[in-house]
Amino acid sequence: MPKTGKNDHARKDELPSTLQRSEQKAQDTFAKTYDSAMETYDNDESRAARTAFAAVKHSYEKVGDHWEAKEERGPSDQHAAEGIESTKPTAGGVDANASKEHLYRRAQELDVKGRSKMTKDELVEALQKANDAATRKARGG
């Protein structure tokens, strides 16, 4: 996994693929948080990765196969708001706390069918599926 190095940037080839296709600041957020969490959590790679993704999700939302800056910083879903002990499901990078209008615009970008009749919760679920499909396609799957 990532180590920040020369010029304090993450080595792109060590990042998760969705972050490799994202802007440098998102990559650096993940890498720096991951490195710090590895020290904090005694080299627990799984916990460090979860912590790093939580940091990314605070400022970025998953759009298709990459991460884009959110309109407003903050927890992306109820799980993120409650923390690691939360029993609420995660929205998988979708900014579930965004307005229904924002989610609808994202659904338009990803060509989600039936979006005009969806509730906010349905849009979140449909965006998760569209993001997962775009990521699989980008990985060649």
N, CA, C and O atoms as a GROMACS GRO file, in nm:
protein
  564
    1MET      N    1   0.083  -0.119   0.000
    1MET     CA    2   0.000   0.000   0.000
    1MET      C    3   0.088   0.125   0.000
    1MET      O    4   0.210   0.115   0.010
    2PRO      N    5   0.026   0.241  -0.011
    2PRO     CA    6   0.101   0.363  -0.039
    2PRO      C    7   0.197   0.406   0.070
    2PRO      O    8   0.177   0.383   0.190
    3LYS      N    9   0.299   0.469   0.024
    3LYS     CA   10   0.391   0.541   0.110
    3LYS      C   11   0.413   0.674   0.041
    3LYS      O   12   0.445   0.678  -0.078
    4THR      N   13   0.396   0.782   0.114
    4THR     CA   14   0.428   0.911   0.055
    4THR      C   15   0.579   0.922   0.053
    4THR      O   16   0.647   0.873   0.142
    5GLY      N   17   0.629   0.985  -0.048
    5GLY     CA   18   0.774   0.994  -0.062
    5GLY      C   19   0.815   1.127  -0.116
    5GLY      O   20   0.776   1.232  -0.065
    6LYS      N   21   0.896   1.122  -0.220
    6LYS     CA   22   0.948   1.242  -0.282
    6LYS      C   23   0.834   1.339  -0.312
    6LYS      O   24   0.733   1.299  -0.371
    7ASN      N   25   0.850   1.463  -0.273
    7ASN     CA   26   0.750   1.568  -0.292
    7ASN      C   27   0.619   1.538  -0.218
    7ASN      O   28   0.516   1.600  -0.245
    8ASP      N   29   0.622   1.442  -0.126
    8ASP     CA   30   0.507   1.408  -0.043
    8ASP      C   31   0.386   1.360  -0.123
    8ASP      O   32   0.273   1.375  -0.076
    9HIS      N   33   0.406   1.302  -0.240
    9HIS     CA   34   0.297   1.248  -0.320
    9HIS      C   35   0.299   1.096  -0.311
    9HIS      O   36   0.405   1.035  -0.295
   10ALA      N   37   0.181   1.037  -0.320
   10ALA     CA   38   0.169   0.892  -0.317
   10ALA      C   39   0.223   0.832  -0.446
   10ALA      O   40   0.214   0.894  -0.552
   11ARG      N   41   0.278   0.713  -0.435
   11ARG     CA   42   0.313   0.640  -0.557
   11ARG      C   43   0.184   0.586  -0.615
   11ARG      O   44   0.115   0.504  -0.553
   12LYS      N   45   0.152   0.631  -0.733
   12LYS     CA   46   0.023   0.600  -0.795
   12LYS      C   47  -0.003   0.451  -0.807
   12LYS      O   48  -0.116   0.406  -0.788
   13ASP      N   49   0.100   0.374  -0.838
   13ASP     CA   50   0.081   0.229  -0.858
   13ASP      C   51   0.049   0.155  -0.729
   13ASP      O   52   0.011   0.038  -0.733
   14GLU      N   53   0.065   0.221  -0.615
   14GLU     CA   54   0.035   0.157  -0.486
   14GLU      C   55  -0.105   0.190  -0.435
   14GLU      O   56  -0.147   0.138  -0.332
   15LEU      N   57  -0.176   0.276  -0.506
   15LEU     CA   58  -0.308   0.318  -0.463
   15LEU      C   59  -0.417   0.226  -0.518
   15LEU      O   60  -0.396   0.160  -0.620
   16PRO      N   61  -0.533   0.220  -0.449
   16PRO     CA   62  -0.647   0.148  -0.507
   16PRO      C   63  -0.679   0.208  -0.645
   16PRO      O   64  -0.659   0.328  -0.668
   17SER      N   65  -0.727   0.126  -0.736
   17SER     CA   66  -0.746   0.169  -0.875
   17SER      C   67  -0.838   0.290  -0.889
   17SER      O   68  -0.814   0.375  -0.974
   18THR      N   69  -0.941   0.299  -0.808
   18THR     CA   70  -1.032   0.414  -0.820
   18THR      C   71  -0.960   0.544  -0.786
   18THR      O   72  -0.992   0.649  -0.841
   19LEU      N   73  -0.863   0.538  -0.696
   19LEU     CA   74  -0.786   0.657  -0.663
   19LEU      C   75  -0.679   0.686  -0.767
   19LEU      O   76  -0.642   0.802  -0.786
   20GLN      N   77  -0.630   0.584  -0.834
   20GLN     CA   78  -0.534   0.606  -0.943
   20GLN      C   79  -0.595   0.692  -1.052
   20GLN      O   80  -0.524   0.764  -1.123
   21ARG      N   81  -0.726   0.685  -1.068
   21ARG     CA   82  -0.797   0.761  -1.171
   21ARG      C   83  -0.855   0.892  -1.116
   21ARG      O   84  -0.938   0.954  -1.182
   22SER      N   85  -0.812   0.933  -0.998
   22SER     CA   86  -0.865   1.052  -0.933
   22SER      C   87  -0.757   1.160  -0.923
   22SER      O   88  -0.640   1.134  -0.951
   23GLU      N   89  -0.798   1.279  -0.885
   23GLU     CA   90  -0.702   1.390  -0.878
   23GLU      C   91  -0.597   1.366  -0.769
   23GLU      O   92  -0.618   1.288  -0.676
   24GLN      N   93  -0.484   1.435  -0.783
   24GLN     CA   94  -0.370   1.418  -0.695
   24GLN      C   95  -0.405   1.440  -0.548
   24GLN      O   96  -0.357   1.367  -0.462
   25LYS      N   97  -0.488   1.540  -0.520
   25LYS     CA   98  -0.521   1.570  -0.380
   25LYS      C   99  -0.594   1.452  -0.314
   25LYS      O  100  -0.571   1.422  -0.197
   26ALA      N  101  -0.682   1.386  -0.388
   26ALA     CA  102  -0.752   1.269  -0.334
   26ALA      C  103  -0.651   1.157  -0.308
   26ALA      O  104  -0.658   1.088  -0.206
   27GLN      N  105  -0.558   1.138  -0.401
   27GLN     CA  106  -0.454   1.037  -0.385
   27GLN      C  107  -0.369   1.066  -0.262
   27GLN      O  108  -0.341   0.976  -0.183
   28ASP      N  109  -0.330   1.191  -0.246
   28ASP     CA  110  -0.246   1.228  -0.132
   28ASP      C  111  -0.321   1.213   0.000
   28ASP      O  112  -0.262   1.172   0.100
   29THR      N  113  -0.449   1.247   0.001
   29THR     CA  114  -0.530   1.231   0.122
   29THR      C  115  -0.531   1.086   0.165
   29THR      O  116  -0.510   1.055   0.283
   30PHE      N  117  -0.555   0.996   0.070
   30PHE     CA  118  -0.556   0.853   0.102
   30PHE      C  119  -0.419   0.809   0.153
   30PHE      O  120  -0.409   0.746   0.258
   31ALA      N  121  -0.314   0.841   0.080
   31ALA     CA  122  -0.179   0.792   0.113
   31ALA      C  123  -0.131   0.843   0.248
   31ALA      O  124  -0.078   0.766   0.328
   32LYS      N  125  -0.149   0.970   0.274
   32LYS     CA  126  -0.101   1.027   0.401
   32LYS      C  127  -0.179   0.969   0.519
   32LYS      O  128  -0.122   0.938   0.623
   33THR      N  129  -0.310   0.954   0.501
   33THR     CA  130  -0.392   0.898   0.608
   33THR      C  131  -0.356   0.752   0.630
   33THR      O  132  -0.347   0.706   0.744
   34TYR      N  133  -0.336   0.679   0.521
   34TYR     CA  134  -0.299   0.537   0.530
   34TYR      C  135  -0.167   0.522   0.606
   34TYR      O  136  -0.156   0.440   0.698
   35ASP      N  137  -0.067   0.600   0.567
   35ASP     CA  138   0.063   0.590   0.632
   35ASP      C  139   0.054   0.621   0.781
   35ASP      O  140   0.113   0.551   0.863
   36SER      N  141  -0.019   0.725   0.815
   36SER     CA  142  -0.036   0.763   0.955
   36SER      C  143  -0.111   0.654   1.032
   36SER      O  144  -0.074   0.620   1.145
   37ALA      N  145  -0.216   0.599   0.970
   37ALA     CA  146  -0.294   0.494   1.036
   37ALA      C  147  -0.212   0.367   1.055
   37ALA      O  148  -0.230   0.297   1.155
   38MET      N  149  -0.124   0.336   0.963
   38MET     CA  150  -0.037   0.218   0.979
   38MET      C  151   0.047   0.232   1.106
   38MET      O  152   0.065   0.136   1.179
   39GLU      N  153   0.098   0.352   1.130
   39GLU     CA  154   0.176   0.375   1.253
   39GLU      C  155   0.086   0.369   1.376
   39GLU      O  156   0.123   0.308   1.477
   40THR      N  157  -0.030   0.430   1.367
   40THR     CA  158  -0.122   0.437   1.481
   40THR      C  159  -0.176   0.300   1.519
   40THR      O  160  -0.188   0.267   1.637
   41TYR      N  161  -0.210   0.219   1.418
   41TYR     CA  162  -0.275   0.090   1.442
   41TYR      C  163  -0.181  -0.029   1.426
   41TYR      O  164  -0.223  -0.137   1.385
   42ASP      N  165  -0.055  -0.010   1.459
   42ASP     CA  166   0.043  -0.120   1.459
   42ASP      C  167   0.044  -0.201   1.331
   42ASP      O  168   0.039  -0.324   1.333
   43ASN      N  169   0.052  -0.131   1.219
   43ASN     CA  170   0.062  -0.194   1.086
   43ASN      C  171  -0.056  -0.283   1.048
   43ASN      O  172  -0.040  -0.380   0.975
   44ASP      N  173  -0.175  -0.250   1.098
   44ASP     CA  174  -0.298  -0.321   1.061
   44ASP      C  175  -0.344  -0.264   0.926
   44ASP      O  176  -0.410  -0.160   0.922
   45GLU      N  177  -0.310  -0.333   0.816
   45GLU     CA  178  -0.337  -0.282   0.682
   45GLU      C  179  -0.486  -0.262   0.655
   45GLU      O  180  -0.524  -0.164   0.592
   46SER      N  181  -0.568  -0.353   0.702
   46SER     CA  182  -0.711  -0.343   0.680
   46SER      C  183  -0.768  -0.219   0.748
   46SER      O  184  -0.845  -0.143   0.688
   47ARG      N  185  -0.731  -0.199   0.872
   47ARG     CA  186  -0.780  -0.083   0.946
   47ARG      C  187  -0.726   0.047   0.888
   47ARG      O  188  -0.796   0.148   0.883
   48ALA      N  189  -0.601   0.046   0.844
   48ALA     CA  190  -0.542   0.165   0.783
   48ALA      C  191  -0.615   0.200   0.653
   48ALA      O  192  -0.640   0.317   0.626
   49ALA      N  193  -0.649   0.099   0.573
   49ALA     CA  194  -0.721   0.124   0.448
   49ALA      C  195  -0.861   0.180   0.476
   49ALA      O  196  -0.905   0.272   0.407
   50ARG      N  197  -0.931   0.124   0.575
   50ARG     CA  198  -1.064   0.175   0.611
   50ARG      C  199  -1.055   0.320   0.657
   50ARG      O  200  -1.139   0.402   0.621
   51THR      N  201  -0.954   0.350   0.736
   51THR     CA  202  -0.935   0.486   0.787
   51THR      C  203  -0.905   0.581   0.672
   51THR      O  204  -0.957   0.693   0.668
   52ALA      N  205  -0.820   0.538   0.579
   52ALA     CA  206  -0.784   0.622   0.465
   52ALA      C  207  -0.904   0.648   0.375
   52ALA      O  208  -0.924   0.761   0.329
   53PHE      N  209  -0.985   0.544   0.349
   53PHE     CA  210  -1.104   0.566   0.267
   53PHE      C  211  -1.203   0.658   0.339
   53PHE      O  212  -1.269   0.739   0.274
   54ALA      N  213  -1.213   0.648   0.469
   54ALA     CA  214  -1.301   0.738   0.545
   54ALA      C  215  -1.258   0.883   0.526
   54ALA      O  216  -1.342   0.972   0.512
   55ALA      N  217  -1.128   0.906   0.527
   55ALA     CA  218  -1.076   1.042   0.507
   55ALA      C  219  -1.109   1.091   0.366
   55ALA      O  220  -1.148   1.207   0.348
   56VAL      N  221  -1.093   1.005   0.267
   56VAL     CA  222  -1.125   1.043   0.129
   56VAL      C  223  -1.273   1.076   0.117
   56VAL      O  224  -1.310   1.177   0.057
   57LYS      N  225  -1.358   0.992   0.175
   57LYS     CA  226  -1.503   1.010   0.164
   57LYS      C  227  -1.551   1.139   0.231
   57LYS      O  228  -1.661   1.186   0.202
   58HIS      N  229  -1.472   1.195   0.320
   58HIS     CA  230  -1.510   1.319   0.387
   58HIS      C  231  -1.507   1.437   0.289
   58HIS      O  232  -1.584   1.532   0.304
   59SER      N  233  -1.418   1.430   0.190
   59SER     CA  234  -1.403   1.540   0.095
   59SER      C  235  -1.437   1.503  -0.049
   59SER      O  236  -1.451   1.590  -0.134
   60TYR      N  237  -1.450   1.374  -0.077
   60TYR     CA  238  -1.473   1.326  -0.213
   60TYR      C  239  -1.589   1.228  -0.217
   60TYR      O  240  -1.623   1.165  -0.116
   61GLU      N  241  -1.649   1.216  -0.334
   61GLU     CA  242  -1.753   1.116  -0.356
   61GLU      C  243  -1.714   1.033  -0.477
   61GLU      O  244  -1.650   1.082  -0.570
   62LYS      N  245  -1.754   0.908  -0.475
   62LYS     CA  246  -1.722   0.820  -0.586
   62LYS      C  247  -1.821   0.849  -0.699
   62LYS      O  248  -1.942   0.850  -0.680
   63VAL      N  249  -1.764   0.873  -0.817
   63VAL     CA  250  -1.845   0.899  -0.937
   63VAL      C  251  -1.793   0.806  -1.045
   63VAL      O  252  -1.688   0.829  -1.104
   64GLY      N  253  -1.869   0.702  -1.071
   64GLY     CA  254  -1.825   0.603  -1.168
   64GLY      C  255  -1.703   0.530  -1.117
   64GLY      O  256  -1.709   0.463  -1.014
   65ASP      N  257  -1.591   0.542  -1.188
   65ASP     CA  258  -1.470   0.466  -1.155
   65ASP      C  259  -1.363   0.550  -1.086
   65ASP      O  260  -1.247   0.508  -1.080
   66HIS      N  261  -1.400   0.668  -1.033
   66HIS     CA  262  -1.302   0.756  -0.970
   66HIS      C  263  -1.370   0.841  -0.862
   66HIS      O  264  -1.490   0.831  -0.840
   67TRP      N  265  -1.290   0.925  -0.796
   67TRP     CA  266  -1.339   1.011  -0.689
   67TRP      C  267  -1.334   1.157  -0.733
   67TRP      O  268  -1.236   1.200  -0.794
   68GLU      N  269  -1.440   1.233  -0.703
   68GLU     CA  270  -1.447   1.375  -0.733
   68GLU      C  271  -1.477   1.452  -0.606
   68GLU      O  272  -1.545   1.402  -0.516
   69ALA      N  273  -1.426   1.576  -0.600
   69ALA     CA  274  -1.448   1.660  -0.482
   69ALA      C  275  -1.597   1.682  -0.459
   69ALA      O  276  -1.674   1.704  -0.554
   70LYS      N  277  -1.637   1.674  -0.332
   70LYS     CA  278  -1.777   1.698  -0.296
   70LYS      C  279  -1.804   1.847  -0.290
   70LYS      O  280  -1.712   1.927  -0.272
   71GLU      N  281  -1.932   1.884  -0.305
   71GLU     CA  282  -1.970   2.024  -0.294
   71GLU      C  283  -1.949   2.074  -0.152
   71GLU      O  284  -1.910   2.189  -0.131
   72GLU      N  285  -1.974   1.988  -0.055
   72GLU     CA  286  -1.955   2.024   0.086
   72GLU      C  287  -1.884   1.910   0.157
   72GLU      O  288  -1.919   1.793   0.142
   73ARG      N  289  -1.783   1.946   0.235
   73ARG     CA  290  -1.711   1.845   0.313
   73ARG      C  291  -1.799   1.794   0.426
   73ARG      O  292  -1.886   1.865   0.476
   74GLY      N  293  -1.776   1.670   0.464
   74GLY     CA  294  -1.849   1.612   0.576
   74GLY      C  295  -1.875   1.465   0.554
   74GLY      O  296  -1.841   1.411   0.449
   75PRO      N  297  -1.935   1.400   0.653
   75PRO     CA  298  -1.962   1.257   0.641
   75PRO      C  299  -2.050   1.229   0.519
   75PRO      O  300  -2.141   1.305   0.487
   76SER      N  301  -2.020   1.118   0.451
   76SER     CA  302  -2.092   1.087   0.328
   76SER      C  303  -2.220   1.009   0.352
   76SER      O  304  -2.306   1.002   0.264
   77ASP      N  305  -2.234   0.951   0.469
   77ASP     CA  306  -2.353   0.873   0.499
   77ASP      C  307  -2.367   0.859   0.650
   77ASP      O  308  -2.282   0.907   0.726
   78GLN      N  309  -2.474   0.793   0.694
   78GLN     CA  310  -2.498   0.778   0.838
   78GLN      C  311  -2.388   0.696   0.905
   78GLN      O  312  -2.352   0.723   1.019
   79HIS      N  313  -2.337   0.596   0.835
   79HIS     CA  314  -2.229   0.514   0.890
   79HIS      C  315  -2.108   0.600   0.921
   79HIS      O  316  -2.048   0.588   1.028
   80ALA      N  317  -2.071   0.687   0.827
   80ALA     CA  318  -1.955   0.775   0.847
   80ALA      C  319  -1.980   0.874   0.961
   80ALA      O  320  -1.888   0.905   1.037
   81ALA      N  321  -2.101   0.921   0.972
   81ALA     CA  322  -2.133   1.017   1.078
   81ALA      C  323  -2.123   0.952   1.217
   81ALA      O  324  -2.084   1.018   1.313
   82GLU      N  325  -2.160   0.824   1.227
   82GLU     CA  326  -2.159   0.754   1.356
   82GLU      C  327  -2.023   0.696   1.391
   82GLU      O  328  -1.994   0.675   1.509
   83GLY      N  329  -1.940   0.669   1.292
   83GLY     CA  330  -1.806   0.616   1.319
   83GLY      C  331  -1.798   0.465   1.307
   83GLY      O  332  -1.893   0.398   1.266
   84ILE      N  333  -1.681   0.414   1.344
   84ILE     CA  334  -1.647   0.273   1.320
   84ILE      C  335  -1.743   0.174   1.387
   84ILE      O  336  -1.761   0.062   1.338
   85GLU      N  337  -1.804   0.213   1.496
   85GLU     CA  338  -1.895   0.123   1.568
   85GLU      C  339  -2.036   0.122   1.508
   85GLU      O  340  -2.122   0.048   1.555
   86SER      N  341  -2.060   0.202   1.405
   86SER     CA  342  -2.193   0.213   1.346
   86SER      C  343  -2.238   0.081   1.286
   86SER      O  344  -2.160   0.007   1.227
   87THR      N  345  -2.366   0.053   1.303
   87THR     CA  346  -2.426  -0.065   1.241
   87THR      C  347  -2.499  -0.028   1.112
   87THR      O  348  -2.552  -0.115   1.043
   88LYS      N  349  -2.501   0.100   1.080
   88LYS     CA  350  -2.566   0.146   0.957
   88LYS      C  351  -2.481   0.104   0.838
   88LYS      O  352  -2.359   0.096   0.848
   89PRO      N  353  -2.546   0.077   0.725
   89PRO     CA  354  -2.468   0.040   0.606
   89PRO      C  355  -2.396   0.161   0.548
   89PRO      O  356  -2.442   0.275   0.564
   90THR      N  357  -2.285   0.137   0.482
   90THR     CA  358  -2.214   0.244   0.414
   90THR      C  359  -2.274   0.262   0.274
   90THR      O  360  -2.330   0.169   0.217
   91ALA      N  361  -2.263   0.383   0.221
   91ALA     CA  362  -2.315   0.411   0.087
   91ALA      C  363  -2.208   0.389  -0.019
   91ALA      O  364  -2.228   0.424  -0.135
   92GLY      N  365  -2.094   0.332   0.020
   92GLY     CA  366  -1.992   0.293  -0.077
   92GLY      C  367  -1.929   0.407  -0.154
   92GLY      O  368  -1.890   0.390  -0.270
   93GLY      N  369  -1.919   0.523  -0.093
   93GLY     CA  370  -1.858   0.636  -0.160
   93GLY      C  371  -1.958   0.734  -0.219
   93GLY      O  372  -1.921   0.846  -0.256
   94VAL      N  373  -2.085   0.693  -0.230
   94VAL     CA  374  -2.190   0.786  -0.275
   94VAL      C  375  -2.215   0.885  -0.162
   94VAL      O  376  -2.222   0.845  -0.046
   95ASP      N  377  -2.228   1.012  -0.194
   95ASP     CA  378  -2.255   1.114  -0.092
   95ASP      C  379  -2.404   1.112  -0.060
   95ASP      O  380  -2.481   1.195  -0.109
   96ALA      N  381  -2.444   1.017   0.024
   96ALA     CA  382  -2.586   0.998   0.059
   96ALA      C  383  -2.642   1.116   0.135
   96ALA      O  384  -2.764   1.130   0.145
   97ASN      N  385  -2.556   1.202   0.190
   97ASN     CA  386  -2.604   1.321   0.262
   97ASN      C  387  -2.626   1.439   0.169
   97ASN      O  388  -2.673   1.544   0.214
   98ALA      N  389  -2.594   1.424   0.041
   98ALA     CA  390  -2.618   1.530  -0.057
   98ALA      C  391  -2.768   1.540  -0.084
   98ALA      O  392  -2.845   1.451  -0.049
   99SER      N  393  -2.807   1.648  -0.148
   99SER     CA  394  -2.949   1.667  -0.181
   99SER      C  395  -2.994   1.567  -0.287
   99SER      O  396  -2.912   1.510  -0.359
  100LYS      N  397  -3.124   1.547  -0.294
  100LYS     CA  398  -3.179   1.458  -0.396
  100LYS      C  399  -3.145   1.512  -0.535
  100LYS      O  400  -3.120   1.434  -0.627
  101GLU      N  401  -3.145   1.644  -0.550
  101GLU     CA  402  -3.113   1.705  -0.678
  101GLU      C  403  -2.970   1.672  -0.720
  101GLU      O  404  -2.944   1.642  -0.836
  102HIS      N  405  -2.878   1.678  -0.624
  102HIS     CA  406  -2.738   1.645  -0.653
  102HIS      C  407  -2.727   1.498  -0.696
  102HIS      O  408  -2.660   1.466  -0.794
  103LEU      N  409  -2.791   1.411  -0.623
  103LEU     CA  410  -2.788   1.268  -0.655
  103LEU      C  411  -2.849   1.243  -0.793
  103LEU      O  412  -2.800   1.160  -0.869
  104TYR      N  413  -2.955   1.315  -0.824
  104TYR     CA  414  -3.018   1.302  -0.956
  104TYR      C  415  -2.920   1.343  -1.066
  104TYR      O  416  -2.910   1.276  -1.168
  105ARG      N  417  -2.848   1.454  -1.045
  105ARG     CA  418  -2.749   1.499  -1.145
  105ARG      C  419  -2.640   1.393  -1.164
  105ARG      O  420  -2.599   1.366  -1.277
  106ARG      N  421  -2.594   1.334  -1.054
  106ARG     CA  422  -2.493   1.227  -1.065
  106ARG      C  423  -2.551   1.108  -1.143
  106ARG      O  424  -2.482   1.048  -1.224
  107ALA      N  425  -2.677   1.076  -1.116
  107ALA     CA  426  -2.743   0.965  -1.187
  107ALA      C  427  -2.754   0.996  -1.337
  107ALA      O  428  -2.741   0.906  -1.420
  108GLN      N  429  -2.776   1.123  -1.372
  108GLN     CA  430  -2.778   1.163  -1.512
  108GLN      C  431  -2.641   1.140  -1.575
  108GLN      O  432  -2.630   1.083  -1.684
  109GLU      N  433  -2.535   1.183  -1.505
  109GLU     CA  434  -2.398   1.167  -1.555
  109GLU      C  435  -2.366   1.021  -1.582
  109GLU      O  436  -2.296   0.989  -1.679
  110LEU      N  437  -2.417   0.932  -1.497
  110LEU     CA  438  -2.388   0.790  -1.509
  110LEU      C  439  -2.494   0.714  -1.588
  110LEU      O  440  -2.490   0.592  -1.597
  111ASP      N  441  -2.590   0.788  -1.645
  111ASP     CA  442  -2.696   0.733  -1.728
  111ASP      C  443  -2.774   0.623  -1.657
  111ASP      O  444  -2.798   0.516  -1.713
  112VAL      N  445  -2.814   0.650  -1.532
  112VAL     CA  446  -2.893   0.556  -1.454
  112VAL      C  447  -3.037   0.558  -1.507
  112VAL      O  448  -3.101   0.663  -1.510
  113LYS      N  449  -3.084   0.445  -1.547
  113LYS     CA  450  -3.220   0.434  -1.602
  113LYS      C  451  -3.324   0.443  -1.491
  113LYS      O  452  -3.305   0.390  -1.382
  114GLY      N  453  -3.436   0.512  -1.520
  114GLY     CA  454  -3.546   0.524  -1.426
  114GLY      C  455  -3.523   0.624  -1.314
  114GLY      O  456  -3.602   0.630  -1.220
  115ARG      N  457  -3.418   0.703  -1.324
  115ARG     CA  458  -3.380   0.796  -1.216
  115ARG      C  459  -3.487   0.899  -1.183
  115ARG      O  460  -3.498   0.942  -1.068
  116SER      N  461  -3.566   0.940  -1.281
  116SER     CA  462  -3.664   1.047  -1.258
  116SER      C  463  -3.775   1.004  -1.162
  116SER      O  464  -3.842   1.089  -1.103
  117LYS      N  465  -3.794   0.874  -1.146
  117LYS     CA  466  -3.900   0.825  -1.057
  117LYS      C  467  -3.847   0.773  -0.924
  117LYS      O  468  -3.923   0.722  -0.842
  118MET      N  469  -3.716   0.785  -0.904
  118MET     CA  470  -3.654   0.728  -0.783
  118MET      C  471  -3.662   0.822  -0.663
  118MET      O  472  -3.657   0.944  -0.677
  119THR      N  473  -3.674   0.760  -0.546
  119THR     CA  474  -3.661   0.835  -0.421
  119THR      C  475  -3.513   0.862  -0.396
  119THR      O  476  -3.427   0.810  -0.468
  120LYS      N  477  -3.483   0.941  -0.297
  120LYS     CA  478  -3.342   0.969  -0.264
  120LYS      C  479  -3.268   0.840  -0.230
  120LYS      O  480  -3.157   0.818  -0.278
  121ASP      N  481  -3.327   0.755  -0.148
  121ASP     CA  482  -3.262   0.629  -0.111
  121ASP      C  483  -3.241   0.539  -0.233
  121ASP      O  484  -3.138   0.472  -0.244
  122GLU      N  485  -3.336   0.537  -0.324
  122GLU     CA  486  -3.322   0.458  -0.446
  122GLU      C  487  -3.211   0.512  -0.535
  122GLU      O  488  -3.138   0.436  -0.598
  123LEU      N  489  -3.198   0.646  -0.539
  123LEU     CA  490  -3.089   0.706  -0.616
  123LEU      C  491  -2.953   0.666  -0.558
  123LEU      O  492  -2.861   0.634  -0.633
  124VAL      N  493  -2.941   0.668  -0.426
  124VAL     CA  494  -2.816   0.629  -0.361
  124VAL      C  495  -2.780   0.486  -0.400
  124VAL      O  496  -2.667   0.457  -0.438
  125GLU      N  497  -2.878   0.396  -0.390
  125GLU     CA  498  -2.855   0.255  -0.423
  125GLU      C  499  -2.819   0.238  -0.571
  125GLU      O  500  -2.728   0.162  -0.605
  126ALA      N  501  -2.890   0.309  -0.658
  126ALA     CA  502  -2.862   0.299  -0.802
  126ALA      C  503  -2.724   0.355  -0.835
  126ALA      O  504  -2.655   0.301  -0.921
  127LEU      N  505  -2.684   0.462  -0.767
  127LEU     CA  506  -2.550   0.518  -0.789
  127LEU      C  507  -2.442   0.422  -0.742
  127LEU      O  508  -2.339   0.408  -0.808
  128GLN      N  509  -2.465   0.355  -0.630
  128GLN     CA  510  -2.368   0.255  -0.584
  128GLN      C  511  -2.348   0.147  -0.691
  128GLN      O  512  -2.235   0.111  -0.722
  129LYS      N  513  -2.458   0.098  -0.746
  129LYS     CA  514  -2.450  -0.006  -0.848
  129LYS      C  515  -2.380   0.046  -0.974
  129LYS      O  516  -2.298  -0.024  -1.033
  130ALA      N  517  -2.413   0.168  -1.014
  130ALA     CA  518  -2.350   0.227  -1.134
  130ALA      C  519  -2.200   0.247  -1.111
  130ALA      O  520  -2.119   0.222  -1.200
  131ASN      N  521  -2.164   0.293  -0.991
  131ASN     CA  522  -2.022   0.311  -0.959
  131ASN      C  523  -1.948   0.178  -0.963
  131ASN      O  524  -1.840   0.167  -1.020
  132ASP      N  525  -2.008   0.076  -0.901
  132ASP     CA  526  -1.945  -0.056  -0.899
  132ASP      C  527  -1.926  -0.110  -1.042
  132ASP      O  528  -1.821  -0.167  -1.074
  133ALA      N  529  -2.027  -0.092  -1.126
  133ALA     CA  530  -2.017  -0.139  -1.265
  133ALA      C  531  -1.908  -0.063  -1.341
  133ALA      O  532  -1.833  -0.123  -1.417
  134ALA      N  533  -1.900   0.067  -1.320
  134ALA     CA  534  -1.797   0.148  -1.388
  134ALA      C  535  -1.657   0.107  -1.340
  134ALA      O  536  -1.563   0.103  -1.420
  135THR      N  537  -1.643   0.078  -1.213
  135THR     CA  538  -1.513   0.036  -1.160
  135THR      C  539  -1.474  -0.099  -1.217
  135THR      O  540  -1.358  -0.119  -1.256
  136ARG      N  541  -1.569  -0.194  -1.222
  136ARG     CA  542  -1.539  -0.325  -1.282
  136ARG      C  543  -1.494  -0.310  -1.427
  136ARG      O  544  -1.397  -0.373  -1.470
  137LYS      N  545  -1.566  -0.225  -1.501
  137LYS     CA  546  -1.532  -0.203  -1.642
  137LYS      C  547  -1.392  -0.141  -1.655
  137LYS      O  548  -1.314  -0.183  -1.740
  138ALA      N  549  -1.361  -0.044  -1.571
  138ALA     CA  550  -1.229   0.022  -1.576
  138ALA      C  551  -1.117  -0.075  -1.542
  138ALA      O  552  -1.005  -0.060  -1.591
  139ARG      N  553  -1.147  -0.174  -1.459
  139ARG     CA  554  -1.047  -0.274  -1.422
  139ARG      C  555  -1.036  -0.385  -1.526
  139ARG      O  556  -0.953  -0.475  -1.514
  140GLY      N  557  -1.122  -0.376  -1.627
  140GLY     CA  558  -1.118  -0.479  -1.732
  140GLY      C  559  -1.204  -0.599  -1.703
  140GLY      O  560  -1.189  -0.704  -1.765
  141GLY      N  561  -1.298  -0.583  -1.606
  141GLY     CA  562  -1.380  -0.698  -1.566
  141GLY      C  563  -1.517  -0.700  -1.621
  141GLY      O  564  -1.593  -0.792  -1.592
   0.00000   0.00000   0.00000
